[in-house]
Amino acid sequence: MGGFTDSTDFPITPGAFQSTLAGGSLDVFITGLDSSGSAIVYSTYLGGSRADEVWHLAIDATGNAYLGGLTDSTDFPTTLGAFQTSYAGGVFDAFVTKLNPSGSALVYSTYLGGGGDDVGLGVTLDTLANAYMVEGPAQVSRRRPGHSRPRMGAVRVTRSWRR
């Protein structure tokens, strides 16, 4: 499962990719539970120094987790050789991240956006584990001081890549 939190004491497992909240108002969390729901298999934070939110999660046949969402962190974790390693501007950029099955490393992670406001609304996989993201522009409205939340507009489908 995935979501976002501002808790500094969220249950994170040893060996997690990111063991502490990076700061800002929210970080993504990704948590895997065993089949009975009684134990955490892995749990990690994912984020930079500002607001980071996951809006969709997909799992492939080998257990890799694919996340799509939004960030306004200019230091969101990206990987070497990623499509877009720098924040492009606007209030938000979308991100696409592939996390390994143990939650200990990023397979790839990239921003996906332009100079406007971009939000990753959904991620789906084809039979070859190519990731596809539905991305849309956002109009910003205030939900609490210092934090913005997008209202969705039209969407466009953007093809990601396979690594």
C-alpha positions as CSV (number, residue, x, y, z in Angstrom):
1,M,0.0,0.0,0.0
2,G,1.1,3.6,-0.4
3,G,0.1,6.9,0.9
4,F,1.6,10.1,2.4
5,T,2.4,11.1,5.9
6,D,4.0,13.8,8.1
7,S,4.6,11.3,10.9
8,T,8.3,11.0,12.0
9,D,7.4,7.7,13.8
10,F,5.8,5.9,10.9
11,P,6.7,2.2,11.0
12,I,9.7,1.8,8.8
13,T,11.6,-1.5,8.5
14,P,15.4,-2.0,8.7
15,G,17.1,-1.7,5.3
16,A,14.4,0.6,4.0
17,F,15.4,2.8,1.0
18,Q,14.6,5.9,3.1
19,S,14.5,5.4,6.9
20,T,13.5,9.0,8.0
21,L,11.0,11.6,7.0
22,A,12.9,14.0,4.6
23,G,11.1,17.1,5.9
24,G,8.7,19.4,4.4
25,S,5.0,18.9,4.9
26,L,4.5,15.3,3.6
27,D,6.5,12.3,2.4
28,V,5.3,9.2,0.5
29,F,5.3,5.9,2.3
30,I,5.2,2.5,0.7
31,T,4.4,-0.5,3.0
32,G,4.1,-4.2,2.1
33,L,2.1,-6.5,4.4
34,D,2.3,-10.3,4.5
35,S,-0.7,-12.3,3.1
36,S,-2.4,-12.4,6.5
37,G,-2.0,-8.7,7.1
38,S,-0.4,-9.3,10.5
39,A,3.2,-8.3,9.7
40,I,5.0,-5.7,7.7
41,V,7.2,-7.2,4.9
42,Y,8.8,-3.8,4.2
43,S,8.1,-0.1,4.8
44,T,9.9,3.0,3.6
45,Y,9.5,6.7,3.2
46,L,10.1,8.3,-0.2
47,G,10.4,12.1,-0.6
48,G,12.4,15.3,-0.6
49,S,12.3,18.4,1.5
50,R,8.8,19.6,0.5
51,A,5.5,17.9,-0.1
52,D,5.4,14.5,-1.9
53,E,2.2,12.5,-2.5
54,V,1.6,9.2,-4.1
55,W,-1.6,8.9,-6.1
56,H,-1.3,5.5,-7.6
57,L,0.6,2.3,-7.0
58,A,1.0,-0.8,-9.2
59,I,2.8,-4.1,-8.5
60,D,4.4,-6.3,-11.2
61,A,4.6,-10.1,-11.1
62,T,8.1,-10.0,-9.4
63,G,7.0,-7.6,-6.7
64,N,8.4,-4.3,-7.9
65,A,6.3,-1.3,-6.9
66,Y,5.5,1.4,-9.4
67,L,4.4,4.7,-7.9
68,G,3.0,7.8,-9.5
69,G,2.2,11.1,-7.8
70,L,3.2,14.6,-7.3
71,T,6.0,16.5,-5.7
72,D,7.1,20.1,-5.1
73,S,10.5,18.9,-3.8
74,T,13.4,20.0,-5.9
75,D,15.4,17.2,-4.2
76,F,13.0,14.3,-4.7
77,P,15.0,11.1,-5.1
78,T,15.9,10.4,-8.8
79,T,18.2,7.8,-10.2
80,L,21.2,8.1,-12.5
81,G,20.1,8.0,-16.1
82,A,16.5,8.8,-15.3
83,F,14.4,10.6,-18.0
84,Q,14.1,13.8,-16.0
85,T,16.4,14.3,-12.9
86,S,15.5,18.0,-12.2
87,Y,12.3,19.7,-11.0
88,A,10.9,21.5,-14.0
89,G,8.8,24.2,-12.3
90,G,5.2,25.1,-11.6
91,V,3.7,24.3,-8.2
92,F,4.0,20.5,-8.7
93,D,5.8,18.0,-11.0
94,A,4.7,14.5,-11.4
95,F,7.0,11.6,-10.5
96,V,7.3,8.0,-11.5
97,T,9.3,5.6,-9.3
98,K,10.0,1.9,-9.5
99,L,10.9,0.4,-6.1
100,N,12.5,-3.0,-5.8
101,P,10.6,-5.9,-4.2
102,S,12.3,-5.5,-0.8
103,G,11.7,-1.8,-0.6
104,S,15.4,-1.2,-0.2
105,A,16.4,0.5,-3.5
106,L,15.0,2.5,-6.4
107,V,15.1,0.7,-9.7
108,Y,14.3,4.0,-11.3
109,S,12.8,7.3,-10.3
110,T,12.2,10.4,-12.3
111,Y,10.3,13.7,-12.4
112,L,7.8,14.0,-15.2
113,G,6.7,17.5,-15.9
114,G,7.1,20.9,-17.6
115,G,6.9,24.5,-16.5
116,G,3.2,24.1,-15.5
117,D,1.6,22.1,-12.7
118,D,1.8,18.3,-13.3
119,V,0.3,15.5,-11.3
120,G,0.7,11.8,-11.8
121,L,-2.8,10.4,-11.5
122,G,-2.3,6.8,-12.3
123,V,0.2,4.1,-13.2
124,T,-0.5,0.9,-15.1
125,L,1.7,-1.8,-16.5
126,D,1.6,-3.8,-19.7
127,T,2.6,-7.4,-20.0
128,L,6.3,-6.5,-20.4
129,A,6.3,-4.3,-17.2
130,N,6.4,-1.1,-19.2
131,A,4.9,1.6,-17.0
132,Y,2.3,4.0,-18.3
133,M,1.3,7.1,-16.4
134,V,-1.9,9.2,-16.6
135,E,-0.8,12.7,-15.9
136,G,-2.9,15.8,-15.7
137,P,-2.5,19.5,-15.1
138,A,-3.6,20.8,-11.7
139,Q,-5.3,24.0,-10.5
140,V,-4.1,24.8,-7.0
141,S,-6.4,25.5,-4.1
142,R,-5.3,25.9,-0.5
143,R,-6.2,23.1,2.0
144,R,-4.1,24.3,4.9
145,P,-1.5,27.0,5.4
146,G,1.8,26.3,3.6
147,H,0.4,23.3,1.6
148,S,-1.3,23.1,-1.7
149,R,-3.5,20.4,-3.1
150,P,-4.3,20.2,-6.8
151,R,-7.8,20.0,-8.3
152,M,-7.7,17.8,-11.4
153,G,-8.3,19.1,-14.9
154,A,-8.0,17.2,-18.2
155,V,-5.6,14.3,-18.4
156,R,-3.1,13.0,-20.9
157,V,-1.5,9.6,-21.2
158,T,2.3,9.6,-21.1
159,R,4.3,6.5,-21.7
160,S,7.2,5.8,-19.4
161,W,10.1,3.4,-20.1
162,R,11.3,0.0,-19.1
163,R,14.5,-0.5,-17.1
